[in-house]
């Protein structure tokens, strides 16, 4: 399980590099993974999948733009995905065909990953 998480974060890091991000000499204050500078100059932790803000001593953190609107959109999307997860759960309970079960569990896994990403992105 731990190896899978490390493999996934390495894959995300490689994908960031392919997309033009730059590996920096900074590390994430939460997980100590290397930070990447995206094309828009945002610092990004690929392991945590979060934006990182560097604040120099004595500086005030920047104000977030419209977090309530962002959270409303995330909440709505999360609700839709949770409804789809519930639908899949009902189908999985009654399915007899192993091939169809495999397709449903793959879809369920993708939905759960998406919900997890949304929760990380909430402010």
C-alpha positions as CSV (number, residue, x, y, z in Angstrom):
1,X,0.0,0.0,0.0
2,X,2.8,2.4,0.9
3,X,4.7,1.4,-2.2
4,X,1.6,2.2,-4.3
5,X,1.3,5.7,-2.8
6,X,5.0,6.4,-3.5
7,X,4.7,5.1,-7.0
8,X,1.7,7.3,-7.6
9,X,3.5,10.4,-6.3
10,X,6.5,9.7,-8.5
11,X,4.2,9.3,-11.5
12,X,2.6,12.7,-10.6
13,X,6.0,14.3,-10.3
14,X,7.0,12.9,-13.7
15,X,3.8,14.2,-15.2
16,X,4.4,17.7,-13.8
17,X,7.9,17.7,-15.4
18,X,6.4,16.6,-18.7
19,X,3.9,19.4,-18.5
20,X,6.7,22.0,-18.1
21,X,6.9,22.4,-14.3
22,X,10.3,23.0,-12.8
23,X,11.8,21.1,-9.9
24,X,12.8,23.5,-7.2
25,X,15.3,23.2,-4.3
26,X,12.4,23.6,-1.8
27,X,10.6,20.9,0.0
28,X,7.0,20.6,1.3
29,X,6.7,21.7,4.9
30,X,4.1,18.9,5.5
31,X,5.6,15.8,3.8
32,X,9.2,17.0,2.8
33,X,8.6,16.0,-0.8
34,X,10.3,18.2,-3.5
35,X,8.2,21.2,-4.6
36,X,7.6,22.0,-8.3
37,X,7.1,25.5,-9.8
38,X,4.2,25.4,-12.3
39,X,4.1,27.5,-15.4
40,X,1.9,30.1,-13.6
41,X,4.7,30.4,-10.9
42,X,2.6,28.4,-8.3
43,X,4.6,26.1,-6.0
44,X,3.0,22.6,-6.0
45,X,3.5,19.5,-3.8
46,X,2.9,16.5,-6.1
47,X,2.7,14.1,-3.2
48,X,0.0,16.0,-1.3
49,X,-1.5,17.4,-4.5
50,X,-1.7,20.9,-2.9
51,X,-0.5,24.4,-3.6
52,X,2.3,25.6,-1.3
53,X,2.7,29.2,-0.3
54,X,6.1,30.5,0.9
55,X,5.9,33.4,3.3
56,X,9.0,35.2,4.4
57,X,9.3,36.1,8.0
58,X,7.3,39.2,8.8
59,X,5.1,38.9,5.7
60,X,1.3,38.5,5.9
61,X,-0.1,35.5,4.0
62,X,-1.9,36.4,0.8
63,X,-5.7,36.7,0.9
64,X,-7.5,33.8,-0.8
65,X,-9.8,34.8,-3.7
66,X,-13.4,33.8,-3.3
67,X,-13.0,30.7,-1.2
68,X,-16.7,30.4,-0.5
69,X,-17.5,30.2,-4.2
70,X,-14.7,27.6,-4.7
71,X,-16.0,25.5,-1.8
72,X,-19.6,25.7,-3.1
73,X,-18.5,24.3,-6.4
74,X,-16.4,21.6,-4.7
75,X,-19.3,20.7,-2.4
76,X,-21.7,20.4,-5.3
77,X,-19.3,18.3,-7.3
78,X,-18.6,16.1,-4.3
79,X,-22.4,15.6,-3.8
80,X,-22.8,14.5,-7.4
81,X,-19.9,12.1,-7.1
82,X,-21.2,10.6,-3.8
83,X,-24.6,10.0,-5.5
84,X,-22.8,8.1,-8.3
85,X,-20.9,6.1,-5.7
86,X,-24.2,5.2,-4.0
87,X,-25.6,4.1,-7.4
88,X,-22.5,1.9,-8.0
89,X,-22.8,0.4,-4.6
90,X,-26.3,-0.7,-5.3
91,X,-25.3,-2.2,-8.6
92,X,-22.3,-4.0,-7.0
93,X,-24.6,-5.6,-4.4
94,X,-26.7,-7.3,-7.0
95,X,-24.3,-8.0,-9.8
96,X,-23.4,-11.6,-10.6
97,X,-21.2,-11.2,-13.7
98,X,-17.5,-11.1,-12.6
99,X,-16.5,-9.0,-15.6
100,X,-19.2,-6.5,-15.0
101,X,-18.2,-6.4,-11.3
102,X,-14.6,-5.6,-12.2
103,X,-15.8,-2.7,-14.4
104,X,-18.0,-1.4,-11.6
105,X,-15.2,-1.6,-9.0
106,X,-12.8,0.2,-11.3
107,X,-15.3,3.0,-11.8
108,X,-15.9,3.1,-8.0
109,X,-12.2,3.4,-7.4
110,X,-11.9,6.3,-9.8
111,X,-14.9,8.1,-8.2
112,X,-13.4,7.6,-4.7
113,X,-10.1,9.0,-5.9
114,X,-11.9,12.0,-7.3
115,X,-13.7,12.7,-4.1
116,X,-10.4,12.5,-2.2
117,X,-8.9,15.1,-4.5
118,X,-11.8,17.4,-4.1
119,X,-11.5,17.2,-0.3
120,X,-7.8,18.1,-0.5
121,X,-8.6,21.1,-2.7
122,X,-11.2,22.6,-0.4
123,X,-10.0,25.6,1.4
